[in-house]
Amino acid sequence: MILETERLILRPWEETDTEECYKYAKDSRVGPIAGWPVHTSEEDSRQVIRNVLMVPETYAIVLKETGLPIGSIGLHHNDLAEKEDEAELGYWLGVDYWGQGLVPEAARELLRHAFEDLKLVRIWCGYYDGNDKSKRVQEKLGFKYQWTTGDAPVPQMGETRKGHVSLLTKEEWHGGIEEIYR
């Protein structure tokens, strides 16, 4: 599946994306705040692409202007989204592209796909304390705060953190917020 926005193409990850993935994932400002360790080599990035990113409903965020991936976005089933009609939205973006509205743009199209094509009814999204950029993305998308936990597990980092959880339902998306996505 390939999805498109004005500036972006969302497409499945490929092993040939290794160099670009590593370029952004080696930056300590990207992974750790999202709950995963800095990539230490291109081979590390290749393994992450193979084992983590090359799964259904996970997409490389590709800038149309260059044709190269600059981040990732996906819908996942996990402890927040255990039911078949819901998913968790996750995303990251290379630092060079922060502050340009690219993640909200990509997420709007992925949410449209989730609600209209996949027929999901709830999309969860979380962020760890201090990740104000992720919090702001969720606010822009219309997610509603649900709860905070002081001991959210961060398995890839071997720690627990304060985590915040938000939710967007299909009804909320269709009930006015949908206009933002058009």
Secondary structure, 3 states (H helix, E strand, C coil): CCEECCCEEEECCCHHHHHHHHHHHCCCCCHHHHCCCCCCCHHHHHHHHHHHHCCCCEEEEEECCCCEEEEEEEEECCCCCCCCCEEEEEEEECHHHCCCCHHHHHHHHHHHHHHHHCCCCEEEEEEECCCHHHHHHHHHHCCEEEEEEEEEEEHHHCEEEEEEEEEEEHHHHHCCHHHHHC
